[in-house]
Amino acid sequence: MKYTLLIIFVFCTFLALAQRESRPDSVVITSEKGKIQVSVGENGELHVNVSPDDIRKFKTAGFVRYSTFGAKGDGKTDDIDFIAATHAFANLHSLTVKADDNATYYIGPKHMTAMIQTDTDFGKAGFIIDDTEVQKRDASVFMVSSGLKPFKLANINSLKRDQKKIDASLPGPCLITVTNSNVKQYIRFGLNQNNGSSQTDIFVVDKNGNVDMNAPIIWDFDKITEITALPIDEKPLKVNGGRFTTIANKAESKYTYYSRNIAVRRSNVLVEGLEHHIEGEGDQGAPYGGFITINDCSYVTIKNAILTGHKTYSTIGTAGKPVSMGSYDLSANRALNVSFVNCTQTNDINDNKYWGILGSNFCKNLLYDHCTLSRFDAHQGVANATIRNSTLGHMGINAIGSGLLLIENCTIRGRNIVNLRSDYGSTWQGEVVIRDCVFVPADGKPFSAALIGGSNSGQHDFGYTAYMPEKITIENLRIDDAKHPENYEGPAIFANFNPEMTDDSYKEKYPYVKTKEVVLRNVTTASGKPVRVSDNAFMFKNVKVIKGE
């Protein structure tokens, strides 16, 4: 029997119209007698031939290996075509993919993405990703994707915050992404100022359109310009192991992000036991958008991973002044229910030569558990975040968003326990709970400590009302402020969010909603100095502070 199947991978995800451009060309799989053959056509498409006898053998075994499809694994020969071919065949026949433990697979400059749609065991194999002369810097090396296709929803013209149901009948649980391009939010302030992002939200519904209220709709959409349903795979997919080494690019230091990475674009995924190292960072380099990137999906866990912080480079920002560029090993964008469990990094979490390891946008229900990492960061908002049993390094916890921010049984070595990002209005519409933690301000350097950092002049329109946490609860906190500057008056609950607001004559064009209540229970200091409200007593004069044992 002979058949030919043309597989064209199509991505309909929000963040990355770029991903549509950077997808691999089509893969043509044939079944003719003879040896397994992998070749590249004139238009760059892969041609893969596997005989009927071999197909039966692989189906009986339940897995295929890269070496079977021609990968050398010698650390020198570019194996990306054979790796991509292996996954394309495995996807067609629902087979697990395995690497050889003693192999080192070299991945050179070629633009090719291996699509992962089945369980994959990288094992103890090494992978060298050479970014020194890439053809396409924003093309992922691996993409964990779904075989289910997204589709547009009709007749839904508006949504309300906390709406419990949408009018849709669906094939099963779906991830809903919604956009109103007529409304701009997260209008950034500062050295990287911009005109904002289109209003967007993401949430999960069941087949009857009932919204999962653990990650509710957080905005009112008076109009919808695009709404898409992405079916959620019920079967979990696991990616295990692998020792990855990126040979860093040496491009000009400007905002030309590299994404030669593992991209997760499927819901219900576990990535476990992966290591990522970086070599060859020099005097200049373009930043990285994340070695593991998680976009437009839900229920994703990164577990027992070892990551590496990227060297910090500077460029000229949109305000015309020098600015340090963010460069990440982990990123999450428009993703729900994402957990990082027992993750560490190879370099010192307190070494400020390296940028903070995580960046995220438009996420809900992010979790750090038993992690030792340089930073947690939510740029354009997170709805609900939990950080527990973890140690945070020099860049600490940075966040804006809504819901509950829970920090529990952690050691924080940044400048604040929580820094509410000033470039997005230092907004948190909800509560902050800090429990059973140790705070070492500025990693023990002489520093005037403030537990909650941020700033907002009330003069900038961020595209939304900016809030301070309505209630802050701090209990069983030890502040290690033994090393402090002269004239230190003790740790403040709040930094000086607006030094110009010193009396009633100051008028906010865009009023900043202040905290109503702070509860302090068993808060102690190494300096022996009591906790005070702020250097700016006027700004926080109406905050109710409740102290208890």
Secondary structure, DSSP 8 states (H G I E B T S, - for coil): ---EEEE------SS-HHHHHHS---EEEE--SSS-EEEE-TTS-EEEE--HHHHHHHHHHTEEETGGGT---EEEEE-HHHHHHHHHHHHHHT-EEE--TT-EEEE-S----EEE-S-EEEEEEEEEEE-TT-S-TT--SEEE--SS--EE--S---B-TT--B-S---SS-EEEEEEEEEEEE----STT----EEEEEEEEE-TT-BB-TTS---S-BSS-SEEEEEE--SS-EEEEEEEEEEE-----SSS--B--SEEE-SSSEEEES-EEEEE---S----BEEEEEEEEEEEEEEES-EE---B--EEE-TTSSEEE---EEEEEEEEEEEEEES-EESS-TT-TTB--SEEEEEEEEEEEES-EEEEEEEEEEEEEEEEES-EEEEEEEEEEEEEEEEEES-EE-SSSSEEE-GGGTS-EEEEEEEEEEEE-GGGGSS---EEEE----S-S--SS--B--SEEEEEEEEE---S--TT----EEE--S-TT--STT---SS--B---EEEEEEEEESS----EEES-TTTTTT-EEEEE-
